[in-house]
């Protein structure tokens, strides 16, 4: 019983590790100014296009 639980935790941990590895290989990362949305809320409540990522929500990884 304990062996099955340990194996399940090992498989889940390995899956999480692989997902993080694959997601970090992208050449883009989330824009920090707009949190990846492509816009940010102005003081009056309207949406303004993010000038850092030009509305894409992602910037090149440097």
TINU-94096 format. One record per atom (N, C-alpha, C, O): atom name; residue in three letters; residue number from 1; x, y, z. Coordinates in steps of 0.05 Angstrom, whole numbers. Layout:
<pts>
<pt atom="CA" rest="ala" nr="NUM" u="X" v="Y" w="Z"/>
...
</pts>
This chain:
<pts>
<pt atom="N" rest="unk" nr="1" u="16" v="-24" w="0"/>
<pt atom="CA" rest="unk" nr="1" u="0" v="0" w="0"/>
<pt atom="C" rest="unk" nr="1" u="17" v="25" w="0"/>
<pt atom="O" rest="unk" nr="1" u="13" v="43" w="-16"/>
<pt atom="N" rest="unk" nr="2" u="37" v="27" w="18"/>
<pt atom="CA" rest="unk" nr="2" u="55" v="49" w="19"/>
<pt atom="C" rest="unk" nr="2" u="71" v="52" w="-6"/>
<pt atom="O" rest="unk" nr="2" u="76" v="74" w="-16"/>
<pt atom="N" rest="unk" nr="3" u="79" v="29" w="-18"/>
<pt atom="CA" rest="unk" nr="3" u="94" v="30" w="-43"/>
<pt atom="C" rest="unk" nr="3" u="78" v="42" w="-66"/>
<pt atom="O" rest="unk" nr="3" u="89" v="58" w="-81"/>
<pt atom="N" rest="unk" nr="4" u="52" v="36" w="-67"/>
<pt atom="CA" rest="unk" nr="4" u="35" v="48" w="-88"/>
<pt atom="C" rest="unk" nr="4" u="32" v="78" w="-84"/>
<pt atom="O" rest="unk" nr="4" u="32" v="93" w="-104"/>
<pt atom="N" rest="unk" nr="5" u="30" v="87" w="-60"/>
<pt atom="CA" rest="unk" nr="5" u="28" v="116" w="-54"/>
<pt atom="C" rest="unk" nr="5" u="54" v="130" w="-62"/>
<pt atom="O" rest="unk" nr="5" u="53" v="152" w="-74"/>
<pt atom="N" rest="unk" nr="6" u="77" v="118" w="-55"/>
<pt atom="CA" rest="unk" nr="6" u="102" v="130" w="-62"/>
<pt atom="C" rest="unk" nr="6" u="106" v="131" w="-93"/>
<pt atom="O" rest="unk" nr="6" u="116" v="150" w="-103"/>
<pt atom="N" rest="unk" nr="7" u="98" v="110" w="-106"/>
<pt atom="CA" rest="unk" nr="7" u="100" v="109" w="-135"/>
<pt atom="C" rest="unk" nr="7" u="82" v="130" w="-148"/>
<pt atom="O" rest="unk" nr="7" u="90" v="143" w="-167"/>
<pt atom="N" rest="unk" nr="8" u="58" v="134" w="-137"/>
<pt atom="CA" rest="unk" nr="8" u="40" v="154" w="-148"/>
<pt atom="C" rest="unk" nr="8" u="52" v="182" w="-144"/>
<pt atom="O" rest="unk" nr="8" u="50" v="199" w="-162"/>
<pt atom="N" rest="unk" nr="9" u="63" v="188" w="-120"/>
<pt atom="CA" rest="unk" nr="9" u="76" v="213" w="-115"/>
<pt atom="C" rest="unk" nr="9" u="100" v="218" w="-133"/>
<pt atom="O" rest="unk" nr="9" u="104" v="240" w="-143"/>
<pt atom="N" rest="unk" nr="10" u="115" v="197" w="-138"/>
<pt atom="CA" rest="unk" nr="10" u="138" v="199" w="-156"/>
<pt atom="C" rest="unk" nr="10" u="129" v="205" w="-185"/>
<pt atom="O" rest="unk" nr="10" u="141" v="222" w="-198"/>
<pt atom="N" rest="unk" nr="11" u="108" v="193" w="-194"/>
<pt atom="CA" rest="unk" nr="11" u="98" v="198" w="-221"/>
<pt atom="C" rest="unk" nr="11" u="87" v="226" w="-223"/>
<pt atom="O" rest="unk" nr="11" u="92" v="239" w="-244"/>
<pt atom="N" rest="unk" nr="12" u="72" v="235" w="-203"/>
<pt atom="CA" rest="unk" nr="12" u="62" v="263" w="-204"/>
<pt atom="C" rest="unk" nr="12" u="84" v="283" w="-203"/>
<pt atom="O" rest="unk" nr="12" u="84" v="302" w="-218"/>
<pt atom="N" rest="unk" nr="13" u="104" v="278" w="-187"/>
<pt atom="CA" rest="unk" nr="13" u="128" v="296" w="-186"/>
<pt atom="C" rest="unk" nr="13" u="142" v="297" w="-212"/>
<pt atom="O" rest="unk" nr="13" u="151" v="319" w="-221"/>
<pt atom="N" rest="unk" nr="14" u="146" v="274" w="-225"/>
<pt atom="CA" rest="unk" nr="14" u="159" v="273" w="-251"/>
<pt atom="C" rest="unk" nr="14" u="143" v="288" w="-272"/>
<pt atom="O" rest="unk" nr="14" u="155" v="302" w="-289"/>
<pt atom="N" rest="unk" nr="15" u="117" v="285" w="-271"/>
<pt atom="CA" rest="unk" nr="15" u="100" v="299" w="-291"/>
<pt atom="C" rest="unk" nr="15" u="102" v="329" w="-287"/>
<pt atom="O" rest="unk" nr="15" u="104" v="344" w="-307"/>
<pt atom="N" rest="unk" nr="16" u="101" v="339" w="-263"/>
<pt atom="CA" rest="unk" nr="16" u="104" v="367" w="-257"/>
<pt atom="C" rest="unk" nr="16" u="131" v="377" w="-267"/>
<pt atom="O" rest="unk" nr="16" u="133" v="399" w="-279"/>
<pt atom="N" rest="unk" nr="17" u="152" v="362" w="-262"/>
<pt atom="CA" rest="unk" nr="17" u="179" v="369" w="-271"/>
<pt atom="C" rest="unk" nr="17" u="180" v="372" w="-301"/>
<pt atom="O" rest="unk" nr="17" u="192" v="391" w="-312"/>
<pt atom="N" rest="unk" nr="18" u="169" v="353" w="-315"/>
<pt atom="CA" rest="unk" nr="18" u="170" v="353" w="-345"/>
<pt atom="C" rest="unk" nr="18" u="153" v="376" w="-356"/>
<pt atom="O" rest="unk" nr="18" u="162" v="389" w="-375"/>
<pt atom="N" rest="unk" nr="19" u="131" v="382" w="-344"/>
<pt atom="CA" rest="unk" nr="19" u="114" v="405" w="-353"/>
<pt atom="C" rest="unk" nr="19" u="129" v="431" w="-350"/>
<pt atom="O" rest="unk" nr="19" u="129" v="448" w="-367"/>
<pt atom="N" rest="unk" nr="20" u="143" v="434" w="-327"/>
<pt atom="CA" rest="unk" nr="20" u="158" v="459" w="-323"/>
<pt atom="C" rest="unk" nr="20" u="182" v="461" w="-342"/>
<pt atom="O" rest="unk" nr="20" u="188" v="483" w="-351"/>
<pt atom="N" rest="unk" nr="21" u="194" v="438" w="-348"/>
<pt atom="CA" rest="unk" nr="21" u="217" v="439" w="-366"/>
<pt atom="C" rest="unk" nr="21" u="208" v="447" w="-394"/>
<pt atom="O" rest="unk" nr="21" u="222" v="462" w="-407"/>
<pt atom="N" rest="unk" nr="22" u="186" v="436" w="-403"/>
<pt atom="CA" rest="unk" nr="22" u="176" v="443" w="-430"/>
<pt atom="C" rest="unk" nr="22" u="167" v="472" w="-431"/>
<pt atom="O" rest="unk" nr="22" u="171" v="485" w="-452"/>
<pt atom="N" rest="unk" nr="23" u="154" v="481" w="-411"/>
<pt atom="CA" rest="unk" nr="23" u="143" v="509" w="-412"/>
<pt atom="C" rest="unk" nr="23" u="166" v="529" w="-410"/>
<pt atom="O" rest="unk" nr="23" u="163" v="552" w="-419"/>
<pt atom="N" rest="unk" nr="24" u="189" v="522" w="-398"/>
<pt atom="CA" rest="unk" nr="24" u="211" v="541" w="-396"/>
<pt atom="C" rest="unk" nr="24" u="228" v="542" w="-422"/>
<pt atom="O" rest="unk" nr="24" u="246" v="559" w="-423"/>
<pt atom="N" rest="unk" nr="25" u="223" v="525" w="-441"/>
<pt atom="CA" rest="unk" nr="25" u="239" v="525" w="-465"/>
<pt atom="C" rest="unk" nr="25" u="228" v="545" w="-486"/>
<pt atom="O" rest="unk" nr="25" u="240" v="549" w="-507"/>
<pt atom="N" rest="unk" nr="26" u="206" v="558" w="-480"/>
<pt atom="CA" rest="unk" nr="26" u="194" v="578" w="-498"/>
<pt atom="C" rest="unk" nr="26" u="212" v="602" w="-500"/>
<pt atom="O" rest="unk" nr="26" u="225" v="609" w="-481"/>
<pt atom="N" rest="unk" nr="27" u="213" v="614" w="-524"/>
<pt atom="CA" rest="unk" nr="27" u="229" v="638" w="-527"/>
<pt atom="C" rest="unk" nr="27" u="215" v="663" w="-517"/>
<pt atom="O" rest="unk" nr="27" u="227" v="685" w="-517"/>
<pt atom="N" rest="unk" nr="28" u="190" v="661" w="-509"/>
<pt atom="CA" rest="unk" nr="28" u="175" v="684" w="-498"/>
<pt atom="C" rest="unk" nr="28" u="170" v="680" w="-469"/>
<pt atom="O" rest="unk" nr="28" u="168" v="657" w="-459"/>
<pt atom="N" rest="unk" nr="29" u="166" v="702" w="-455"/>
<pt atom="CA" rest="unk" nr="29" u="158" v="701" w="-427"/>
<pt atom="C" rest="unk" nr="29" u="136" v="721" w="-423"/>
<pt atom="O" rest="unk" nr="29" u="132" v="739" w="-440"/>
<pt atom="N" rest="unk" nr="30" u="121" v="719" w="-402"/>
<pt atom="CA" rest="unk" nr="30" u="98" v="736" w="-396"/>
<pt atom="C" rest="unk" nr="30" u="107" v="764" w="-391"/>
<pt atom="O" rest="unk" nr="30" u="127" v="769" w="-376"/>
<pt atom="N" rest="unk" nr="31" u="93" v="784" w="-402"/>
<pt atom="CA" rest="unk" nr="31" u="100" v="812" w="-398"/>
<pt atom="C" rest="unk" nr="31" u="94" v="819" w="-368"/>
<pt atom="O" rest="unk" nr="31" u="73" v="813" w="-358"/>
<pt atom="N" rest="unk" nr="32" u="114" v="832" w="-355"/>
<pt atom="CA" rest="unk" nr="32" u="111" v="838" w="-327"/>
<pt atom="C" rest="unk" nr="32" u="93" v="862" w="-322"/>
<pt atom="O" rest="unk" nr="32" u="80" v="864" w="-302"/>
<pt atom="N" rest="unk" nr="33" u="92" v="881" w="-341"/>
<pt atom="CA" rest="unk" nr="33" u="76" v="905" w="-337"/>
<pt atom="C" rest="unk" nr="33" u="46" v="899" w="-338"/>
<pt atom="O" rest="unk" nr="33" u="31" v="910" w="-321"/>
<pt atom="N" rest="unk" nr="34" u="37" v="883" w="-356"/>
<pt atom="CA" rest="unk" nr="34" u="9" v="878" w="-359"/>
<pt atom="C" rest="unk" nr="34" u="0" v="850" w="-349"/>
<pt atom="O" rest="unk" nr="34" u="-23" v="842" w="-353"/>
<pt atom="N" rest="unk" nr="35" u="19" v="835" w="-337"/>
<pt atom="CA" rest="unk" nr="35" u="14" v="808" w="-327"/>
<pt atom="C" rest="unk" nr="35" u="4" v="789" w="-349"/>
<pt atom="O" rest="unk" nr="35" u="-11" v="770" w="-344"/>
<pt atom="N" rest="unk" nr="36" u="14" v="793" w="-373"/>
<pt atom="CA" rest="unk" nr="36" u="7" v="775" w="-395"/>
<pt atom="C" rest="unk" nr="36" u="-20" v="779" w="-408"/>
<pt atom="O" rest="unk" nr="36" u="-28" v="763" w="-424"/>
<pt atom="N" rest="unk" nr="37" u="-34" v="801" w="-401"/>
<pt atom="CA" rest="unk" nr="37" u="-60" v="806" w="-412"/>
<pt atom="C" rest="unk" nr="37" u="-59" v="821" w="-439"/>
<pt atom="O" rest="unk" nr="37" u="-77" v="818" w="-456"/>
<pt atom="N" rest="unk" nr="38" u="-39" v="838" w="-442"/>
<pt atom="CA" rest="unk" nr="38" u="-37" v="854" w="-466"/>
<pt atom="C" rest="unk" nr="38" u="-48" v="882" w="-462"/>
<pt atom="O" rest="unk" nr="38" u="-46" v="899" w="-480"/>
<pt atom="N" rest="unk" nr="39" u="-60" v="887" w="-440"/>
<pt atom="CA" rest="unk" nr="39" u="-71" v="913" w="-433"/>
<pt atom="C" rest="unk" nr="39" u="-69" v="917" w="-403"/>
<pt atom="O" rest="unk" nr="39" u="-64" v="898" w="-388"/>
<pt atom="N" rest="unk" nr="40" u="-73" v="941" w="-394"/>
<pt atom="CA" rest="unk" nr="40" u="-74" v="947" w="-366"/>
<pt atom="C" rest="unk" nr="40" u="-95" v="968" w="-361"/>
<pt atom="O" rest="unk" nr="40" u="-102" v="983" w="-379"/>
<pt atom="N" rest="unk" nr="41" u="-106" v="967" w="-337"/>
<pt atom="CA" rest="unk" nr="41" u="-128" v="985" w="-330"/>
<pt atom="C" rest="unk" nr="41" u="-117" v="1013" w="-325"/>
<pt atom="O" rest="unk" nr="41" u="-99" v="1016" w="-309"/>
<pt atom="N" rest="unk" nr="42" u="-129" v="1033" w="-337"/>
<pt atom="CA" rest="unk" nr="42" u="-121" v="1061" w="-332"/>
<pt atom="C" rest="unk" nr="42" u="-135" v="1071" w="-307"/>
<pt atom="O" rest="unk" nr="42" u="-150" v="1056" w="-295"/>
<pt atom="N" rest="unk" nr="43" u="-129" v="1095" w="-299"/>
<pt atom="CA" rest="unk" nr="43" u="-140" v="1105" w="-274"/>
<pt atom="C" rest="unk" nr="43" u="-170" v="1109" w="-276"/>
<pt atom="O" rest="unk" nr="43" u="-183" v="1108" w="-255"/>
<pt atom="N" rest="unk" nr="44" u="-180" v="1114" w="-300"/>
<pt atom="CA" rest="unk" nr="44" u="-209" v="1118" w="-302"/>
<pt atom="C" rest="unk" nr="44" u="-224" v="1092" w="-308"/>
<pt atom="O" rest="unk" nr="44" u="-249" v="1092" w="-310"/>
<pt atom="N" rest="unk" nr="45" u="-210" v="1070" w="-310"/>
<pt atom="CA" rest="unk" nr="45" u="-223" v="1044" w="-314"/>
<pt atom="C" rest="unk" nr="45" u="-222" v="1033" w="-342"/>
<pt atom="O" rest="unk" nr="45" u="-229" v="1010" w="-347"/>
<pt atom="N" rest="unk" nr="46" u="-214" v="1049" w="-362"/>
<pt atom="CA" rest="unk" nr="46" u="-213" v="1039" w="-389"/>
<pt atom="C" rest="unk" nr="46" u="-188" v="1022" w="-393"/>
<pt atom="O" rest="unk" nr="46" u="-168" v="1025" w="-378"/>
<pt atom="N" rest="unk" nr="47" u="-188" v="1005" w="-413"/>
<pt atom="CA" rest="unk" nr="47" u="-166" v="988" w="-419"/>
<pt atom="C" rest="unk" nr="47" u="-147" v="1003" w="-438"/>
<pt atom="O" rest="unk" nr="47" u="-155" v="1013" w="-458"/>
<pt atom="N" rest="unk" nr="48" u="-121" v="1003" w="-431"/>
<pt atom="CA" rest="unk" nr="48" u="-101" v="1015" w="-448"/>
<pt atom="C" rest="unk" nr="48" u="-82" v="993" w="-457"/>
<pt atom="O" rest="unk" nr="48" u="-74" v="976" w="-442"/>
<pt atom="N" rest="unk" nr="49" u="-75" v="994" w="-483"/>
<pt atom="CA" rest="unk" nr="49" u="-57" v="975" w="-494"/>
<pt atom="C" rest="unk" nr="49" u="-29" v="977" w="-481"/>
<pt atom="O" rest="unk" nr="49" u="-19" v="1000" w="-478"/>
<pt atom="N" rest="unk" nr="50" u="-18" v="955" w="-474"/>
<pt atom="CA" rest="unk" nr="50" u="9" v="955" w="-461"/>
<pt atom="C" rest="unk" nr="50" u="30" v="964" w="-482"/>
<pt atom="O" rest="unk" nr="50" u="31" v="953" w="-504"/>
<pt atom="N" rest="unk" nr="51" u="46" v="984" w="-474"/>
<pt atom="CA" rest="unk" nr="51" u="66" v="994" w="-492"/>
<pt atom="C" rest="unk" nr="51" u="92" v="977" w="-492"/>
<pt atom="O" rest="unk" nr="51" u="109" v="980" w="-510"/>
<pt atom="N" rest="unk" nr="52" u="95" v="960" w="-472"/>
<pt atom="CA" rest="unk" nr="52" u="119" v="943" w="-471"/>
<pt atom="C" rest="unk" nr="52" u="117" v="920" w="-490"/>
<pt atom="O" rest="unk" nr="52" u="136" v="914" w="-506"/>
<pt atom="N" rest="unk" nr="53" u="94" v="906" w="-490"/>
<pt atom="CA" rest="unk" nr="53" u="91" v="882" w="-507"/>
<pt atom="C" rest="unk" nr="53" u="74" v="887" w="-532"/>
<pt atom="O" rest="unk" nr="53" u="69" v="869" w="-547"/>
<pt atom="N" rest="unk" nr="54" u="65" v="912" w="-535"/>
<pt atom="CA" rest="unk" nr="54" u="48" v="920" w="-558"/>
<pt atom="C" rest="unk" nr="54" u="22" v="904" w="-559"/>
<pt atom="O" rest="unk" nr="54" u="12" v="899" w="-581"/>
<pt atom="N" rest="unk" nr="55" u="11" v="896" w="-536"/>
<pt atom="CA" rest="unk" nr="55" u="-15" v="883" w="-535"/>
<pt atom="C" rest="unk" nr="55" u="-13" v="852" w="-538"/>
<pt atom="O" rest="unk" nr="55" u="-34" v="839" w="-539"/>
<pt atom="N" rest="unk" nr="56" u="11" v="841" w="-541"/>
<pt atom="CA" rest="unk" nr="56" u="14" v="813" w="-545"/>
<pt atom="C" rest="unk" nr="56" u="12" v="797" w="-519"/>
<pt atom="O" rest="unk" nr="56" u="4" v="774" w="-519"/>
<pt atom="N" rest="unk" nr="57" u="20" v="809" w="-497"/>
<pt atom="CA" rest="unk" nr="57" u="20" v="796" w="-471"/>
<pt atom="C" rest="unk" nr="57" u="46" v="780" w="-465"/>
<pt atom="O" rest="unk" nr="57" u="49" v="769" w="-444"/>
<pt atom="N" rest="unk" nr="58" u="64" v="780" w="-485"/>
<pt atom="CA" rest="unk" nr="58" u="89" v="766" w="-481"/>
<pt atom="C" rest="unk" nr="58" u="112" v="781" w="-494"/>
<pt atom="O" rest="unk" nr="58" u="108" v="795" w="-513"/>
<pt atom="N" rest="unk" nr="59" u="135" v="778" w="-482"/>
<pt atom="CA" rest="unk" nr="59" u="159" v="791" w="-493"/>
<pt atom="C" rest="unk" nr="59" u="181" v="770" w="-497"/>
<pt atom="O" rest="unk" nr="59" u="180" v="748" w="-485"/>
<pt atom="N" rest="unk" nr="60" u="201" v="776" w="-513"/>
<pt atom="CA" rest="unk" nr="60" u="223" v="757" w="-518"/>
<pt atom="C" rest="unk" nr="60" u="239" v="753" w="-493"/>
<pt atom="O" rest="unk" nr="60" u="244" v="772" w="-478"/>
<pt atom="N" rest="unk" nr="61" u="247" v="729" w="-488"/>
<pt atom="CA" rest="unk" nr="61" u="264" v="722" w="-466"/>
<pt atom="C" rest="unk" nr="61" u="292" v="731" w="-472"/>
<pt atom="O" rest="unk" nr="61" u="302" v="725" w="-494"/>
<pt atom="N" rest="unk" nr="62" u="306" v="744" w="-454"/>
<pt atom="CA" rest="unk" nr="62" u="333" v="754" w="-459"/>
<pt atom="C" rest="unk" nr="62" u="353" v="741" w="-442"/>
<pt atom="O" rest="unk" nr="62" u="376" v="747" w="-444"/>
</pts>
